[in-house]
Amino acid sequence: MFSQIAGKNAERLKANPYPGRGIVLGAASDGKKLIQIYWIMGRSENSRNRVFVRDDDFVRTKAYDESKLTDPSLIIYYPLKAIGNYHIISNGDQTDTVYDFLKSGSSFEEALMSRTFEPDAPNYTPRITGIIELNGRNIYSLAIVKTQLGNPETCVRNFFHYEKPIPGVGHCIHTYAGDGNPLPSFEGEPYLMPVPDSAQEALDMYWDLLNPDNRISLLVKTIDIKTGQVEILIKNRHS
């Protein structure tokens, strides 16, 4: 049942021309690895002028052509970091906020309670964040910080926690419901999406699902449940 629903949702994502930035957290189909998937899309020249680059066990964004970079404030950040048994992924500099809070002994939730949506009127893009806690229970969580129906006077923070991941299935959240002007924010709960066996299969599958005109970069990280060993793969439109 779960795999059938996830398959239908994959077709829905493929038909969406502009889901924006997105995260999938879940378990590989072999049940041996947990997985993090993150992509970025772009419509403007500044947004499209980006690539993912590896920075040891972290990943950061950088301008593909530095001469064309006009505003780095919301597009240059670390989407992927880890500290201890915590593996963090997000669509902005709140990755650093979560990292710093965990390092000081505070929680994922406390970190995001200190943040709000992006100040990019009129879209007020949501901040989406995920975390995997590799501790025997293998819990993962997703969060979204956004306006209430586009009203910047409000801030809504939703947290979703998942225990006992289902092999071959993950949960997906992204910034936008679809294309528009202003861009409509994601609504509802994260939805089920398929997760294949390997990082390479996931990279190939999700790159194919994303709209070819708007996709920019994609990363996949797998974490071995028993050993904690990680694998990180990246695919960029600008290679």
NUBAPA-806439 format. One record per residue: residue in three letters; z, x, y of N, C-alpha, C, O in turn; residue number from 1. Coordinates in steps of 0.02 Angstrom, whole numbers, always signed. Layout:
<rs>
<'ALA', <Z, X, Y>, <Z, X, Y>, <Z, X, Y>, <Z, X, Y>, NUM>
...
</rs>
This chain:
<rs>
<'MET', <+0, +42, -60>, <+0, +0, +0>, <+0, +43, +63>, <-39, +32, +109>, 1>
<'PHE', <+45, +94, +64>, <+49, +136, +124>, <-16, +172, +137>, <-39, +177, +194>, 2>
<'SER', <-47, +199, +84>, <-109, +236, +92>, <-166, +192, +116>, <-209, +214, +154>, 3>
<'GLN', <-167, +129, +94>, <-219, +83, +116>, <-212, +67, +191>, <-261, +66, +227>, 4>
<'ILE', <-150, +56, +212>, <-138, +43, +283>, <-157, +104, +324>, <-189, +98, +376>, 5>
<'ALA', <-137, +164, +300>, <-153, +226, +336>, <-228, +236, +341>, <-252, +258, +393>, 6>
<'GLY', <-264, +220, +288>, <-337, +227, +289>, <-370, +181, +341>, <-416, +201, +375>, 7>
<'LYS', <-345, +120, +346>, <-372, +73, +396>, <-356, +97, +467>, <-397, +91, +512>, 8>
<'ASN', <-296, +125, +475>, <-278, +151, +541>, <-319, +212, +561>, <-333, +223, +620>, 9>
<'ALA', <-339, +252, +511>, <-382, +309, +525>, <-449, +285, +553>, <-476, +316, +599>, 10>
<'GLU', <-475, +232, +526>, <-538, +204, +552>, <-528, +178, +623>, <-573, +182, +665>, 11>
<'ARG', <-469, +150, +636>, <-454, +125, +703>, <-451, +182, +753>, <-477, +177, +809>, 12>
<'LEU', <-420, +238, +733>, <-417, +296, +777>, <-487, +323, +790>, <-504, +343, +846>, 13>
<'LYS', <-528, +325, +739>, <-596, +351, +746>, <-637, +308, +794>, <-680, +334, +829>, 14>
<'ALA', <-623, +244, +797>, <-660, +199, +842>, <-633, +200, +913>, <-664, +171, +958>, 15>
<'ASN', <-576, +232, +924>, <-545, +235, +990>, <-576, +293, +1030>, <-567, +350, +1010>, 16>
<'PRO', <-611, +279, +1084>, <-645, +334, +1120>, <-596, +380, +1156>, <-612, +438, +1169>, 17>
<'TYR', <-536, +355, +1173>, <-491, +397, +1212>, <-417, +381, +1198>, <-385, +348, +1239>, 18>
<'PRO', <-391, +404, +1141>, <-319, +397, +1129>, <-277, +448, +1168>, <-216, +444, +1168>, 19>
<'GLY', <-310, +496, +1202>, <-275, +547, +1240>, <-247, +600, +1194>, <-280, +621, +1146>, 20>
<'ARG', <-187, +623, +1209>, <-154, +673, +1167>, <-116, +636, +1111>, <-88, +583, +1123>, 21>
<'GLY', <-114, +666, +1052>, <-83, +631, +996>, <-45, +676, +949>, <-60, +736, +943>, 22>
<'ILE', <+4, +647, +915>, <+46, +682, +867>, <+48, +642, +802>, <+53, +580, +803>, 23>
<'VAL', <+44, +677, +746>, <+57, +648, +680>, <+108, +691, +646>, <+101, +752, +642>, 24>
<'LEU', <+161, +660, +620>, <+211, +694, +579>, <+214, +659, +512>, <+211, +598, +508>, 25>
<'GLY', <+220, +698, +457>, <+225, +668, +392>, <+230, +719, +337>, <+248, +777, +349>, 26>
<'ALA', <+214, +697, +276>, <+219, +740, +217>, <+150, +747, +186>, <+113, +698, +180>, 27>
<'ALA', <+133, +808, +166>, <+70, +819, +131>, <+68, +779, +66>, <+121, +761, +39>, 28>
<'SER', <+9, +766, +42>, <+2, +723, -17>, <+31, +753, -80>, <+47, +717, -127>, 29>
<'ASP', <+40, +820, -82>, <+72, +851, -140>, <+148, +847, -137>, <+182, +866, -185>, 30>
<'GLY', <+175, +822, -81>, <+247, +814, -73>, <+285, +879, -63>, <+347, +878, -60>, 31>
<'LYS', <+251, +935, -59>, <+284, +1000, -54>, <+291, +1026, +17>, <+330, +1072, +31>, 32>
<'LYS', <+254, +996, +62>, <+253, +1021, +132>, <+260, +963, +180>, <+236, +908, +168>, 33>
<'LEU', <+294, +976, +236>, <+293, +931, +293>, <+240, +956, +341>, <+222, +1015, +341>, 34>
<'ILE', <+215, +911, +382>, <+156, +928, +423>, <+164, +903, +494>, <+192, +849, +506>, 35>
<'GLN', <+139, +942, +541>, <+134, +922, +611>, <+61, +930, +633>, <+30, +981, +622>, 36>
<'ILE', <+35, +878, +664>, <-33, +878, +690>, <-30, +859, +764>, <+5, +813, +783>, 37>
<'TYR', <-67, +897, +804>, <-69, +882, +876>, <-138, +894, +903>, <-169, +945, +888>, 38>
<'TRP', <-162, +848, +944>, <-228, +857, +975>, <-225, +842, +1049>, <-181, +806, +1073>, 39>
<'ILE', <-272, +871, +1085>, <-281, +854, +1155>, <-353, +832, +1166>, <-400, +856, +1134>, 40>
<'MET', <-361, +786, +1214>, <-426, +763, +1234>, <-431, +770, +1310>, <-380, +782, +1343>, 41>
<'GLY', <-490, +762, +1337>, <-497, +769, +1409>, <-559, +734, +1436>, <-611, +731, +1402>, 42>
<'ARG', <-553, +708, +1497>, <-611, +678, +1531>, <-632, +719, +1591>, <-692, +725, +1605>, 43>
<'SER', <-583, +748, +1627>, <-600, +788, +1686>, <-617, +859, +1666>, <-601, +881, +1611>, 44>
<'GLU', <-650, +895, +1712>, <-667, +965, +1699>, <-605, +1007, +1689>, <-604, +1052, +1646>, 45>
<'ASN', <-552, +993, +1727>, <-490, +1032, +1721>, <-458, +1021, +1653>, <-433, +1068, +1621>, 46>
<'SER', <-457, +958, +1630>, <-427, +943, +1565>, <-468, +972, +1507>, <-440, +992, +1456>, 47>
<'ARG', <-533, +975, +1516>, <-575, +1000, +1462>, <-578, +1076, +1459>, <-601, +1105, +1410>, 48>
<'ASN', <-553, +1108, +1511>, <-555, +1181, +1515>, <-493, +1211, +1482>, <-456, +1249, +1514>, 49>
<'ARG', <-482, +1195, +1417>, <-422, +1218, +1384>, <-437, +1238, +1312>, <-484, +1214, +1281>, 50>
<'VAL', <-395, +1282, +1287>, <-395, +1300, +1216>, <-323, +1309, +1193>, <-279, +1322, +1234>, 51>
<'PHE', <-311, +1302, +1127>, <-248, +1320, +1097>, <-251, +1393, +1077>, <-303, +1416, +1051>, 52>
<'VAL', <-198, +1430, +1088>, <-193, +1499, +1064>, <-126, +1509, +1029>, <-76, +1481, +1050>, 53>
<'ARG', <-127, +1550, +977>, <-66, +1566, +940>, <-25, +1616, +979>, <-51, +1664, +1008>, 54>
<'ASP', <+41, +1606, +980>, <+88, +1652, +1012>, <+144, +1662, +962>, <+196, +1629, +966>, 55>
<'ASP', <+134, +1709, +915>, <+179, +1718, +858>, <+183, +1653, +819>, <+132, +1628, +795>, 56>
<'ASP', <+243, +1623, +813>, <+250, +1560, +777>, <+247, +1499, +824>, <+259, +1443, +803>, 57>
<'PHE', <+231, +1512, +887>, <+222, +1459, +936>, <+147, +1450, +949>, <+107, +1492, +928>, 58>
<'VAL', <+129, +1396, +982>, <+61, +1385, +1007>, <+66, +1365, +1080>, <+110, +1326, +1099>, 59>
<'ARG', <+20, +1391, +1121>, <+18, +1372, +1191>, <-53, +1353, +1210>, <-101, +1370, +1175>, 60>
<'THR', <-59, +1319, +1266>, <-125, +1305, +1293>, <-141, +1358, +1346>, <-96, +1385, +1377>, 61>
<'LYS', <-204, +1372, +1355>, <-226, +1416, +1409>, <-294, +1392, +1433>, <-330, +1357, +1397>, 62>
<'ALA', <-311, +1412, +1493>, <-377, +1394, +1519>, <-431, +1433, +1482>, <-424, +1493, +1470>, 63>
<'TYR', <-483, +1398, +1463>, <-540, +1432, +1431>, <-576, +1476, +1482>, <-594, +1533, +1467>, 64>
<'ASP', <-586, +1449, +1542>, <-616, +1487, +1596>, <-567, +1487, +1654>, <-560, +1437, +1690>, 65>
<'GLU', <-532, +1542, +1663>, <-479, +1546, +1714>, <-506, +1532, +1785>, <-469, +1508, +1827>, 66>
<'SER', <-569, +1547, +1797>, <-598, +1537, +1864>, <-605, +1464, +1882>, <-613, +1446, +1940>, 67>
<'LYS', <-604, +1420, +1831>, <-613, +1348, +1843>, <-547, +1310, +1841>, <-547, +1249, +1849>, 68>
<'LEU', <-492, +1344, +1830>, <-427, +1311, +1826>, <-405, +1290, +1896>, <-399, +1332, +1941>, 69>
<'THR', <-393, +1225, +1906>, <-375, +1200, +1972>, <-302, +1180, +1977>, <-271, +1190, +2029>, 70>
<'ASP', <-273, +1151, +1924>, <-203, +1130, +1926>, <-173, +1139, +1857>, <-186, +1099, +1812>, 71>
<'PRO', <-132, +1191, +1848>, <-104, +1205, +1782>, <-42, +1164, +1765>, <-18, +1167, +1708>, 72>
<'SER', <-16, +1125, +1812>, <+52, +1097, +1806>, <+61, +1053, +1744>, <+114, +1056, +1713>, 73>
<'LEU', <+11, +1013, +1726>, <+18, +967, +1669>, <-26, +985, +1610>, <-26, +950, +1560>, 74>
<'ILE', <-63, +1040, +1615>, <-108, +1056, +1560>, <-93, +1123, +1526>, <-119, +1137, +1472>, 75>
<'ILE', <-51, +1165, +1558>, <-33, +1229, +1528>, <+40, +1226, +1506>, <+85, +1219, +1548>, 76>
<'TYR', <+51, +1230, +1441>, <+119, +1222, +1414>, <+118, +1244, +1340>, <+65, +1261, +1313>, 77>
<'TYR', <+176, +1244, +1310>, <+184, +1258, +1238>, <+189, +1191, +1201>, <+241, +1157, +1207>, 78>
<'PRO', <+138, +1170, +1164>, <+146, +1109, +1125>, <+186, +1118, +1061>, <+210, +1070, +1032>, 79>
<'LEU', <+195, +1181, +1039>, <+225, +1194, +974>, <+275, +1251, +978>, <+258, +1307, +998>, 80>
<'LYS', <+338, +1237, +960>, <+390, +1288, +955>, <+436, +1271, +896>, <+434, +1216, +869>, 81>
<'ALA', <+476, +1320, +877>, <+525, +1309, +824>, <+587, +1350, +839>, <+584, +1403, +870>, 82>
<'ILE', <+645, +1323, +818>, <+708, +1359, +824>, <+752, +1340, +765>, <+768, +1281, +755>, 83>
<'GLY', <+771, +1389, +725>, <+810, +1374, +665>, <+772, +1329, +618>, <+714, +1342, +601>, 84>
<'ASN', <+804, +1274, +597>, <+772, +1226, +553>, <+735, +1171, +590>, <+712, +1122, +560>, 85>
<'TYR', <+729, +1177, +656>, <+696, +1126, +697>, <+625, +1148, +716>, <+615, +1204, +739>, 86>
<'HIS', <+578, +1103, +707>, <+508, +1116, +723>, <+487, +1063, +774>, <+484, +1004, +759>, 87>
<'ILE', <+471, +1086, +834>, <+459, +1042, +892>, <+385, +1040, +908>, <+350, +1090, +903>, 88>
<'ILE', <+362, +981, +928>, <+292, +973, +949>, <+290, +921, +1004>, <+324, +869, +999>, 89>
<'SER', <+250, +933, +1057>, <+247, +884, +1111>, <+184, +893, +1152>, <+144, +939, +1141>, 90>
<'ASN', <+174, +847, +1199>, <+114, +848, +1241>, <+127, +877, +1310>, <+89, +865, +1357>, 91>
<'GLY', <+182, +916, +1318>, <+196, +943, +1384>, <+253, +993, +1383>, <+275, +1015, +1330>, 92>
<'ASP', <+278, +1009, +1443>, <+330, +1060, +1447>, <+398, +1035, +1424>, <+447, +1072, +1426>, 93>
<'GLN', <+402, +972, +1401>, <+464, +950, +1370>, <+477, +984, +1303>, <+532, +981, +1277>, 94>
<'THR', <+425, +1018, +1275>, <+438, +1061, +1218>, <+492, +1111, +1235>, <+538, +1123, +1195>, 95>
<'ASP', <+487, +1141, +1294>, <+537, +1191, +1315>, <+605, +1158, +1326>, <+656, +1188, +1311>, 96>
<'THR', <+605, +1097, +1352>, <+668, +1062, +1363>, <+704, +1050, +1297>, <+764, +1063, +1292>, 97>
<'VAL', <+668, +1026, +1247>, <+698, +1014, +1182>, <+722, +1079, +1151>, <+778, +1083, +1124>, 98>
<'TYR', <+681, +1131, +1156>, <+700, +1197, +1130>, <+765, +1221, +1162>, <+810, +1244, +1127>, 99>
<'ASP', <+769, +1217, +1228>, <+828, +1242, +1264>, <+891, +1201, +1247>, <+945, +1228, +1239>, 100>
<'PHE', <+883, +1135, +1242>, <+940, +1093, +1225>, <+965, +1107, +1155>, <+1026, +1112, +1144>, 101>
<'LEU', <+919, +1114, +1107>, <+940, +1130, +1039>, <+974, +1198, +1035>, <+1024, +1207, +1000>, 102>
<'LYS', <+948, +1245, +1073>, <+977, +1313, +1074>, <+1048, +1312, +1100>, <+1090, +1352, +1080>, 103>
<'SER', <+1062, +1265, +1146>, <+1129, +1261, +1175>, <+1176, +1215, +1136>, <+1233, +1205, +1155>, 104>
<'GLY', <+1151, +1188, +1080>, <+1193, +1145, +1038>, <+1187, +1071, +1052>, <+1222, +1031, +1022>, 105>
<'SER', <+1142, +1051, +1098>, <+1131, +981, +1114>, <+1077, +952, +1068>, <+1051, +988, +1024>, 106>
<'SER', <+1060, +890, +1077>, <+1016, +855, +1031>, <+947, +842, +1059>, <+935, +848, +1119>, 107>
<'PHE', <+901, +824, +1014>, <+834, +803, +1031>, <+836, +745, +1081>, <+799, +744, +1131>, 108>
<'GLU', <+879, +696, +1066>, <+883, +637, +1109>, <+910, +654, +1178>, <+884, +630, +1229>, 109>
<'GLU', <+961, +696, +1180>, <+989, +717, +1245>, <+936, +753, +1288>, <+933, +743, +1348>, 110>
<'ALA', <+896, +793, +1255>, <+844, +829, +1291>, <+795, +781, +1325>, <+779, +790, +1384>, 111>
<'LEU', <+772, +731, +1289>, <+722, +686, +1316>, <+751, +634, +1363>, <+715, +605, +1403>, 112>
<'MET', <+816, +622, +1359>, <+847, +579, +1408>, <+848, +611, +1477>, <+858, +577, +1527>, 113>
<'SER', <+836, +677, +1479>, <+834, +712, +1544>, <+764, +714, +1573>, <+754, +740, +1628>, 114>
<'ARG', <+715, +687, +1537>, <+645, +691, +1560>, <+618, +621, +1574>, <+644, +570, +1550>, 115>
<'THR', <+564, +620, +1612>, <+529, +557, +1627>, <+455, +567, +1613>, <+434, +621, +1591>, 116>
<'PHE', <+415, +516, +1625>, <+343, +518, +1614>, <+310, +567, +1662>, <+342, +589, +1710>, 117>
<'GLU', <+247, +583, +1649>, <+213, +631, +1692>, <+197, +600, +1760>, <+183, +540, +1764>, 118>
<'PRO', <+200, +640, +1814>, <+189, +614, +1881>, <+115, +613, +1902>, <+97, +636, +1956>, 119>
<'ASP', <+73, +587, +1858>, <+1, +588, +1870>, <-24, +518, +1888>, <-65, +490, +1852>, 120>
<'ALA', <+1, +490, +1943>, <-21, +423, +1964>, <-98, +420, +1967>, <-129, +470, +1985>, 121>
<'PRO', <-129, +363, +1949>, <-97, +300, +1929>, <-85, +293, +1854>, <-64, +240, +1831>, 122>
<'ASN', <-99, +346, +1815>, <-92, +340, +1743>, <-20, +344, +1719>, <+0, +309, +1671>, 123>
<'TYR', <+21, +386, +1752>, <+90, +397, +1730>, <+92, +409, +1655>, <+125, +372, +1617>, 124>
<'THR', <+57, +461, +1634>, <+49, +475, +1563>, <+116, +482, +1527>, <+160, +518, +1551>, 125>
<'PRO', <+124, +449, +1470>, <+186, +456, +1431>, <+195, +528, +1406>, <+147, +563, +1393>, 126>
<'ARG', <+258, +547, +1399>, <+274, +608, +1364>, <+290, +590, +1292>, <+335, +551, +1278>, 127>
<'ILE', <+251, +619, +1245>, <+263, +606, +1174>, <+288, +670, +1142>, <+264, +725, +1157>, 128>
<'THR', <+337, +663, +1098>, <+370, +721, +1069>, <+389, +706, +997>, <+408, +650, +980>, 129>
<'GLY', <+383, +757, +955>, <+404, +750, +885>, <+446, +809, +864>, <+442, +863, +892>, 130>
<'ILE', <+487, +798, +813>, <+529, +852, +786>, <+538, +841, +711>, <+548, +785, +688>, 131>
<'ILE', <+535, +895, +674>, <+552, +896, +603>, <+616, +936, +595>, <+622, +992, +621>, 132>
<'GLU', <+663, +908, +558>, <+726, +943, +543>, <+726, +959, +468>, <+733, +914, +427>, 133>
<'LEU', <+719, +1022, +452>, <+715, +1044, +382>, <+786, +1060, +358>, <+809, +1116, +365>, 134>
<'ASN', <+819, +1010, +330>, <+890, +1019, +314>, <+910, +988, +247>, <+969, +974, +236>, 135>
<'GLY', <+862, +978, +202>, <+877, +945, +139>, <+858, +872, +140>, <+833, +846, +90>, 136>
<'ARG', <+870, +838, +197>, <+849, +769, +203>, <+777, +764, +231>, <+743, +714, +221>, 137>
<'ASN', <+756, +817, +265>, <+688, +821, +291>, <+671, +762, +336>, <+621, +726, +325>, 138>
<'ILE', <+713, +752, +385>, <+703, +698, +433>, <+651, +719, +485>, <+649, +777, +505>, 139>
<'TYR', <+610, +672, +507>, <+569, +685, +566>, <+575, +627, +614>, <+589, +570, +595>, 140>
<'SER', <+564, +643, +677>, <+572, +594, +730>, <+515, +599, +779>, <+486, +652, +789>, 141>
<'LEU', <+499, +543, +810>, <+449, +539, +863>, <+481, +503, +923>, <+524, +460, +914>, 142>
<'ALA', <+460, +521, +983>, <+486, +490, +1043>, <+430, +482, +1094>, <+383, +521, +1096>, 143>
<'ILE', <+437, +430, +1134>, <+390, +420, +1190>, <+430, +401, +1252>, <+475, +358, +1249>, 144>
<'VAL', <+415, +433, +1307>, <+447, +420, +1371>, <+392, +395, +1418>, <+344, +432, +1431>, 145>
<'LYS', <+397, +334, +1442>, <+342, +303, +1479>, <+368, +252, +1529>, <+428, +238, +1533>, 146>
<'THR', <+321, +225, +1568>, <+338, +170, +1614>, <+341, +105, +1575>, <+321, +101, +1517>, 147>
<'GLN', <+367, +54, +1609>, <+363, -14, +1582>, <+301, -46, +1614>, <+302, -65, +1673>, 148>
<'LEU', <+248, -53, +1574>, <+186, -85, +1596>, <+158, -53, +1660>, <+133, -87, +1704>, 149>
<'GLY', <+163, +14, +1663>, <+132, +50, +1719>, <+172, +51, +1783>, <+148, +78, +1833>, 150>
<'ASN', <+232, +23, +1783>, <+273, +21, +1843>, <+314, +86, +1847>, <+358, +96, +1806>, 151>
<'PRO', <+300, +130, +1896>, <+335, +194, +1900>, <+408, +188, +1920>, <+444, +238, +1920>, 152>
<'GLU', <+430, +128, +1938>, <+501, +118, +1955>, <+544, +113, +1892>, <+606, +114, +1896>, 153>
<'THR', <+512, +108, +1834>, <+548, +101, +1771>, <+534, +162, +1726>, <+483, +195, +1734>, 154>
<'CYS', <+579, +175, +1680>, <+567, +227, +1629>, <+596, +202, +1563>, <+655, +186, +1558>, 155>
<'VAL', <+554, +199, +1513>, <+573, +177, +1446>, <+571, +237, +1399>, <+522, +274, +1398>, 156>
<'ARG', <+624, +246, +1361>, <+627, +301, +1312>, <+638, +272, +1243>, <+692, +245, +1229>, 157>
<'ASN', <+588, +277, +1200>, <+593, +251, +1132>, <+596, +309, +1083>, <+559, +358, +1088>, 158>
<'PHE', <+642, +304, +1033>, <+650, +354, +981>, <+639, +321, +913>, <+663, +266, +901>, 159>
<'PHE', <+604, +355, +870>, <+589, +330, +803>, <+607, +385, +752>, <+581, +440, +755>, 160>
<'HIS', <+652, +368, +705>, <+676, +417, +657>, <+654, +396, +587>, <+660, +338, +568>, 161>
<'TYR', <+630, +444, +548>, <+604, +430, +481>, <+637, +477, +430>, <+636, +538, +438>, 162>
<'GLU', <+665, +447, +377>, <+694, +486, +323>, <+651, +478, +260>, <+613, +430, +253>, 163>
<'LYS', <+658, +526, +215>, <+621, +526, +152>, <+547, +514, +163>, <+521, +461, +145>, 164>
<'PRO', <+512, +563, +192>, <+440, +555, +205>, <+401, +535, +142>, <+418, +556, +86>, 165>
<'ILE', <+350, +495, +152>, <+308, +471, +97>, <+250, +520, +88>, <+212, +530, +135>, 166>
<'PRO', <+242, +550, +29>, <+187, +597, +19>, <+119, +566, +35>, <+103, +511, +12>, 167>
<'GLY', <+80, +602, +74>, <+13, +580, +91>, <+8, +534, +151>, <-45, +510, +169>, 168>
<'VAL', <+66, +522, +183>, <+68, +475, +239>, <+109, +506, +296>, <+159, +539, +284>, 169>
<'GLY', <+87, +494, +358>, <+125, +515, +416>, <+127, +459, +468>, <+97, +406, +459>, 170>
<'HIS', <+162, +472, +522>, <+166, +424, +578>, <+133, +455, +639>, <+143, +513, +655>, 171>
<'CYS', <+95, +414, +674>, <+54, +437, +730>, <+74, +402, +795>, <+87, +342, +796>, 172>
<'ILE', <+77, +441, +848>, <+88, +414, +915>, <+42, +452, +962>, <+32, +512, +954>, 173>
<'HIS', <+15, +418, +1012>, <-27, +452, +1061>, <-15, +424, +1130>, <+19, +373, +1138>, 174>
<'THR', <-42, +456, +1180>, <-24, +439, +1249>, <-55, +373, +1273>, <-23, +336, +1309>, 175>
<'TYR', <-116, +360, +1253>, <-152, +302, +1279>, <-173, +253, +1224>, <-187, +274, +1167>, 176>
<'ALA', <-175, +190, +1241>, <-199, +139, +1194>, <-275, +145, +1187>, <-303, +126, +1135>, 177>
<'GLY', <-309, +171, +1238>, <-381, +177, +1238>, <-404, +198, +1307>, <-363, +217, +1349>, 178>
<'ASP', <-468, +196, +1318>, <-496, +215, +1383>, <-482, +162, +1435>, <-468, +104, +1418>, 179>
<'GLY', <-486, +180, +1498>, <-476, +133, +1552>, <-461, +168, +1617>, <-457, +229, +1619>, 180>
<'ASN', <-454, +130, +1670>, <-439, +158, +1736>, <-395, +108, +1774>, <-421, +58, +1801>, 181>
<'PRO', <-330, +119, +1777>, <-294, +176, +1748>, <-291, +172, +1672>, <-305, +119, +1642>, 182>
<'LEU', <-273, +227, +1641>, <-270, +230, +1569>, <-209, +191, +1544>, <-153, +202, +1567>, 183>
<'PRO', <-219, +145, +1496>, <-163, +105, +1471>, <-120, +145, +1422>, <-146, +176, +1376>, 184>
<'SER', <-54, +145, +1432>, <-9, +183, +1390>, <-4, +154, +1319>, <-15, +94, +1309>, 185>
<'PHE', <+11, +197, +1272>, <+24, +176, +1203>, <+79, +124, +1201>, <+127, +128, +1239>, 186>
<'GLU', <+71, +74, +1157>, <+122, +22, +1150>, <+140, +14, +1077>, <+100, +27, +1033>, 187>
<'GLY', <+201, -9, +1065>, <+224, -23, +997>, <+252, +38, +962>, <+267, +89, +994>, 188>
<'GLU', <+258, +33, +895>, <+285, +87, +855>, <+230, +135, +834>, <+171, +117, +833>, 189>
<'PRO', <+249, +197, +817>, <+201, +242, +785>, <+173, +209, +722>, <+208, +173, +686>, 190>
<'TYR', <+109, +222, +709>, <+78, +189, +652>, <+61, +239, +597>, <+54, +299, +609>, 191>
<'LEU', <+53, +214, +537>, <+40, +256, +478>, <-29, +286, +481>, <-78, +254, +500>, 192>
<'MET', <-33, +350, +461>, <-97, +386, +457>, <-97, +429, +394>, <-44, +451, +371>, 193>
<'PRO', <-156, +441, +365>, <-158, +484, +305>, <-144, +557, +320>, <-161, +582, +374>, 194>
<'VAL', <-113, +590, +272>, <-99, +662, +276>, <-124, +694, +211>, <-97, +678, +158>, 195>
<'PRO', <-173, +737, +214>, <-200, +768, +153>, <-156, +824, +127>, <-101, +835, +152>, 196>
<'ASP', <-181, +860, +78>, <-142, +911, +43>, <-130, +974, +84>, <-74, +1001, +85>, 197>
<'SER', <-182, +998, +117>, <-178, +1064, +148>, <-189, +1060, +223>, <-214, +1010, +249>, 198>
<'ALA', <-170, +1115, +257>, <-181, +1120, +329>, <-255, +1117, +345>, <-275, +1085, +394>, 199>
<'GLN', <-296, +1150, +306>, <-368, +1151, +320>, <-399, +1082, +312>, <-440, +1061, +352>, 200>
<'GLU', <-378, +1045, +260>, <-403, +977, +251>, <-383, +933, +309>, <-422, +892, +333>, 201>
<'ALA', <-321, +941, +332>, <-297, +901, +388>, <-336, +918, +451>, <-354, +873, +490>, 202>
<'LEU', <-348, +982, +463>, <-385, +1004, +521>, <-455, +974, +521>, <-479, +948, +572>, 203>
<'ASP', <-489, +977, +465>, <-557, +950, +459>, <-558, +874, +468>, <-601, +847, +502>, 204>
<'MET', <-511, +840, +435>, <-510, +768, +437>, <-497, +741, +507>, <-532, +696, +531>, 205>
<'TYR', <-446, +769, +541>, <-428, +742, +607>, <-479, +762, +661>, <-490, +725, +708>, 206>
<'TRP', <-509, +820, +654>, <-562, +838, +701>, <-620, +788, +696>, <-649, +769, +747>, 207>
<'ASP', <-635, +767, +636>, <-688, +718, +626>, <-669, +649, +652>, <-712, +611, +674>, 208>
<'LEU', <-604, +632, +651>, <-582, +567, +674>, <-583, +560, +750>, <-592, +505, +776>, 209>
<'LEU', <-576, +616, +785>, <-572, +614, +858>, <-642, +607, +889>, <-690, +635, +865>, 210>
<'ASN', <-644, +570, +943>, <-708, +559, +978>, <-740, +625, +998>, <-708, +664, +1034>, 211>
<'PRO', <-801, +639, +976>, <-831, +705, +988>, <-844, +720, +1062>, <-848, +779, +1080>, 212>
<'ASP', <-851, +670, +1104>, <-863, +682, +1175>, <-799, +704, +1211>, <-802, +739, +1262>, 213>
<'ASN', <-742, +683, +1186>, <-679, +693, +1223>, <-630, +740, +1189>, <-582, +761, +1220>, 214>
<'ARG', <-640, +756, +1125>, <-593, +800, +1091>, <-599, +871, +1119>, <-653, +895, +1135>, 215>
<'ILE', <-541, +904, +1125>, <-539, +971, +1155>, <-510, +1022, +1106>, <-542, +1073, +1091>, 216>
<'SER', <-450, +1010, +1081>, <-417, +1056, +1036>, <-373, +1019, +987>, <-350, +963, +1000>, 217>
<'LEU', <-362, +1050, +929>, <-323, +1021, +875>, <-284, +1076, +840>, <-310, +1130, +829>, 218>
<'LEU', <-221, +1061, +824>, <-182, +1109, +784>, <-148, +1072, +727>, <-133, +1013, +731>, 219>
<'VAL', <-138, +1109, +672>, <-103, +1084, +614>, <-52, +1136, +592>, <-69, +1195, +586>, 220>
<'LYS', <+9, +1115, +582>, <+61, +1159, +556>, <+91, +1128, +494>, <+112, +1070, +495>, 221>
<'THR', <+94, +1166, +439>, <+128, +1143, +379>, <+191, +1185, +369>, <+193, +1244, +386>, 222>
<'ILE', <+243, +1153, +342>, <+307, +1185, +329>, <+326, +1173, +257>, <+335, +1116, +236>, 223>
<'ASP', <+332, +1227, +218>, <+352, +1220, +148>, <+424, +1198, +144>, <+469, +1230, +172>, 224>
<'ILE', <+437, +1142, +109>, <+503, +1113, +108>, <+554, +1159, +75>, <+611, +1162, +97>, 225>
<'LYS', <+534, +1195, +23>, <+581, +1238, -14>, <+592, +1305, +21>, <+649, +1328, +25>, 226>
<'THR', <+539, +1335, +45>, <+544, +1403, +72>, <+547, +1407, +148>, <+569, +1458, +175>, 227>
<'GLY', <+526, +1354, +182>, <+522, +1355, +254>, <+462, +1393, +281>, <+453, +1399, +342>, 228>
<'GLN', <+419, +1418, +237>, <+360, +1455, +259>, <+312, +1408, +295>, <+303, +1351, +275>, 229>
<'VAL', <+282, +1434, +350>, <+238, +1392, +390>, <+167, +1420, +389>, <+155, +1479, +379>, 230>
<'GLU', <+120, +1374, +399>, <+50, +1391, +410>, <+26, +1353, +471>, <+39, +1293, +477>, 231>
<'ILE', <-8, +1387, +516>, <-34, +1356, +578>, <-108, +1368, +582>, <-130, +1425, +579>, 232>
<'LEU', <-146, +1315, +590>, <-218, +1320, +600>, <-237, +1286, +665>, <-205, +1237, +685>, 233>
<'ILE', <-287, +1312, +698>, <-309, +1288, +764>, <-385, +1280, +764>, <-422, +1320, +734>, 234>
<'LYS', <-408, +1227, +797>, <-480, +1219, +809>, <-490, +1200, +881>, <-459, +1153, +906>, 235>
<'ASN', <-535, +1236, +916>, <-548, +1224, +986>, <-621, +1205, +996>, <-666, +1231, +963>, 236>
<'ARG', <-633, +1160, +1043>, <-701, +1144, +1063>, <-736, +1206, +1091>, <-794, +1219, +1076>, 237>
<'HIS', <-699, +1244, +1131>, <-724, +1307, +1158>, <-700, +1363, +1112>, <-642, +1384, +1117>, 238>
<'SER', <-741, +1386, +1068>, <-720, +1437, +1020>, <-741, +1506, +1043>, <-727, +1555, +1009>, 239>
</rs>
